């Protein structure tokens, strides 16, 4: 008989029973420890693997924001060459950085048309190009085409073209730009030469860079007297902001 057997055989039945319980508990604790350790390690990996991806890759998707102006005023500059609908000396100037192919801009356009209809000479609407090239392939070509129309037909022609783009956003294409330009009444040979030469590439890019310098990161990006107001806000919200500026 071994020494180990001698040790256990020398214990009383009660001591043997207690020792058995202790050994069993130690085994249970050991198993539990390794199970919990495994769960902890699995959870740690899942928290990394399941981290939500950054889905904010679409700066267009600016749903209606809070019903107030956001942030401090930006010193926006309105140039004489800017496209302005309304009285350029109006007490409230709304500068919109927009993208002809942006669905939120299309939603916001009728809101601004309503603003102009109801506020008249109290509001000037300044339109700036902000094409989101990685999302909207037709945004920049449409912007350049709008400038080619404006070259011949002035502000009235520009706004007619712009209204048509948003009213028929699903039709954006070079053929459609020519169709609208012809309806407006521009010289089509001159228009086509203007578009094909990229004559107004720099102007469109200048608008875009101006928006970047003001902190625009999505469309529509608006400024009411320099106060950032982001997203396709409803008329009631825009009206509150305008009224606060007028008062």
C-alpha positions, 0 to 999 in steps of 0.5 A: 500500500502506498503512502498516499493510501496510508494517509487517506486510510488513517483519516476518520470517516468524518474527516474523509467526508469533509475532505471530499466536500472541499475537493469537490468545491475546489473543482466546481470553483475551478470550472466556474472560473474558466467558464467566466474567463472564457465568457469575458474574453468572448464579450471583449472580442464581440464589443470590438467586432460589433462596433457599429461602422461609421455610417455617416458617409452620406453628408446629404442625409441631413434630416430636419434638425432641431427647430433652432439655429445651430451654433454661432454666427459665421461671417458669410460674404455675399458677392455681387456675382452670387445668385440672389432671389429677392431683394439683395438689400433685404434685412434677412439673407439666407445663404444655401449651399446646395446640390442639385441631386441631393434629395434633401435639397429637393425637399427644401427647395419648395420650403424656400420658395414658400419663404420668398412668397410669404416674406417678399423683400424681407428675405434674400435667398442666396444660392451656392453650389455644393456638389457632393461628387462621391454621392451624386454624379450629376450634381457638378455637371448640373451646377456647371450647366446652370452657370452656362444658362446664367451666362446668357439668361441672367438671374431669371434664367438661372432660377428657372433652370434651378427650379426645373432641376429640383422639380425633375430631379430624377431626370438629371442628365446632359440631355435634360440640361439641354432640354431645359436650356432650350426651353429657357431660350438660350443660344444652344450652340453657345450653351453646348460649347460652354458646358463641354469646355468646362467654362464654369468649373472654377466658379462651382468649385469656388462655391464649394470651397467657400462652403467648406470654409464656413463649416458646411459638411452636408446639404442643404447647408444654410446660413440665416444672417450667418447663423448655421441652420442645417438640414431640410427644415420645415417652413414653420421652423425657418419662419421662426428663425426669420422672425427672430432675425427681423425682431 
